């Protein structure tokens, strides 16, 4: 039987909580992608990213939200995609995600505490970081153990607009329109 919390934040309650966060930490595989890799015999790797997630990430960065990418595996595909989106904070290292992110935030003087950050994850290796952030979110198709500890489970699956779903609530909570941050 799946492990679940008794209740999660509603979308409007999440929007209110998101209004106060200063950073959003995102896992890659299973959150920004659908948790699949395409790997050729030569080691060449392809990943499928959701375009709407990327657009909304760019708009949120323009609105002042710090976005940090945290993956336990280095991927040239991730590097390329994050460069395209102008995401400045990309961590691709093996290790405890909570330690890696906290050390990165401190070393780069990003000006917020882990309690002022939200995290979207999907797998059991995300549990240590979930314990450290102020707002815990997972995608709809996340591991049951993660669902048991988060504040909100997205309607969308990872790689299918879950990040956009959360970022639209961030804009709503702050009383902003994403389209206002399009360059004209």
Secondary structure, DSSP 8 states (H G I E B T S, - for coil): -----S----HHHHHHHHTT-SEEEE-STTTTB-S--EE-TT--EE--B-HHHHHHHHHHHHTT-EEEEEESS--HHHHHHHHHTT--EEEE-SS-HHHHHHHHHHHTT-S--GGGEEEEE-SGGGHHHHHHSSEEEE-TT--HHHHTT-SEE-SS-TTTTHHHHHHHHHHHHTT--GGGGS--
